[in-house]
Amino acid sequence: MFPIFIFVKGNTVQIKVARILASCACAMGLVLSLSAPTVQAQTTAPAAAPAAVSAAVSAPAPAVEVKKATEATDNPYGIESLWKTSDAVAKTVLLLLLVMSISSWYVLIVKLLEQAKIGRQAKAAAADFWSAGSVQQGCAKLDAASPFRFIAEAGIDATKKHDGLMGHVDLNDWIAMSVQRAVERVQSSMQRGLSVLATVGSISPFVGLFGTVWGIYHALTAIGISGQASIDKVAGPVGEALIMTAIGLAVAVPAVLAYNWLVGRNKDAMADVRAFGSDLHAVILGSVKKA
């Protein structure tokens, strides 16, 4: 507390001023006495803060388990599930469609390779056969498996076997008949296998449709047994029906496209074969007349 000096000189105003100054001094002392502990607490707080931070850093972090979804979610309506849950009829339909698909792709690949080979043989015949001195020499230059050599040999044999009853046929007609038969055999060989594509393209949608009907039958059976048409009762059979339809179309569409494509390529190849047969007929006939 501050000492308070009051000078009294007998004047009332001076006494009042002294009292006011004394009260102000008391208030000042009270404020200073209250603020001293607060300042001390503020000075000690920064020192305690680093200790708390270091304690938080040094404390071990709690272990957190992170679970990863490693198991793939199985599709209850996929092809694998269809195979596992289907009966003998549905499995038979699936196997039949699989065999049809494999056979159509096999025929497509084989016929493409065969047509490409005939194209190379046609180029070889155009380059080597007609530049030879005789039909026999031209045949010797061609590949043994070439259809053009087969036709040329048929024409040569026609000139050698024109006797007996065949001798009554005009030589021109006989050579033309022999060459034409050889050309028809080549055409038959090139068309072999296309019937498989035509059959697959025409009946595979109906095979898939049969599987669709069978799946709908299972859906109706499930509804009749449970007494309610809930989605969990009909989802499996209806999904089976839709998969059968999709597989049937997936088998039929490539087969039809392959059939049309191969038929067009066969026509182009047979045009070269027929042209070779016609030219060969004229050459053989001319060489026989010269002889």
Helices and strands as residue ranges (DSSP letters): H 12-58, H 79-85, H 88-124, I 125-129, H 135-141, H 147-160, G 164-168, H 171-191, H 194-226, H 231-290
